[in-house]
Amino acid sequence: MKNTYCVIMAGGVGSRFWPLSKTSMPKQFLDILGTGRTFIQMTFDRFKKICPIENFMIVTNVEYRNLVRQQLPELGEDQILLEPLRRNTAPCIAYATNRIKAINPNATIVVSPADHLILNVEEFLFQLKTGIEFAGKNKALLTLGIPPSRPETGFGYIQIENKIENDNTDHLYKVKTFTEKPSLEMARIFIDSGEFYWNSGIFIWSVDAISEAYAAYLPDMYERFFTKGEDKYGTSSEVFFINKAYSECQNTSVDYAIMEKADNVYVLCAEFGWSDVGTWGALYAQQPKNEDNNVVQGENVFMYDTQNSIVNVTEDKITVLQGLDDYIVVETDDILLVCQKEKEQQIRHFVNDVKLQKGNKFA
């Protein structure tokens, strides 16, 4: 699949996984699952089965350059695209698209976050190949859709309409609506209708299809990244050009700016054990439990009358817990977090308060 390219987005902070994930060492570079591989390494391992190693692009913040080099030594320096500022996914994808376009204008691109969990890799790869073939032959913006299991407000929702005939799947649809992060009430309505799937955040499209989408729905960004940068990518002028483009462009997601508005959006619906593992609660749902329904990472933990909790603590001290039900307990060298699982959405507020009162070192 020489025309298949893979873009891994690895610039986020993962603040909902604080205090394990901090700005200095965010979630995608951690082995939170205890597999011996970090999230970005597991993502790379999956995609290299369908994408040549030389066709990878990692987009990350400039401060994480060395982390990417250390964790993915197979990649060349020119395969790590450094963002000077955090501007969400639209500039990130624009940058990667243009770098790939300069190498291979006929490319089909798979875009994926660095920090998702895929349990059924074989099924995932089959669906990817189906999607790559479809996107390579059609000017389509394709996303992978996941059957929803609960009314979740942190995901985008895809409403399906016409089924598309395809030899490899019965689950390819034209998208009727694309709604980014609805209210809880709307999420419940979506689930009850049976017409909606979660957006996995994994996209597939050709260089031409996504370029035309930027021109139509993000004309200012198209001007900055595509038109003005046409002769800059892959040259000594690229870094200066990108720094300027990022300083001038808007902060927006490709989901909101393009996918919600475009009329050539399709979804390939499939179940392959996907989770964005975006929170401690999501991690708890995916991990094996002990007899008290606890998820415990740490050899020296003693638990009494404690159930339905997730515990991630350091190995160098004894931890004793008593009387907890449905809690998150996370300890690092300098921070201890004890939080009700149902209140974990407040963790971002905790991080901001700690940052304001104690400094960036702890955030």
Secondary structure, DSSP 8 states (H G I E B T S, - for coil): -TTEEEEEE-----GGGTTTSBTTB-GGGS-TTSSSS-HHHHHHHHHTTTS-GGGEEEEEEGGGHHHHHHH-TTS-GGGEEEESS---HHHHHHHHHHHHHHH-TT-EEEEEESS-EES-HHHHHHHHHHHHHHHHHS--EEEEEE---S--SSSEEEEEEEE---TT-S-EEEEEEEEES--HHHHHHHHHHT-EEEEEEEEEEEHHHHHHHHHHH-HHHIIIIIITTTTTTTSTTHHHHHHHHHHHS----HIIIIITT-S-EEEEE--S-EE---SHHHHHHHS---TTS-EEE-TTEEEES-BS-EEE--SSS-EEEES-BSEEEEE-SS-EEEEEGGGGGGHHHHHHHHHHHH-GGG-
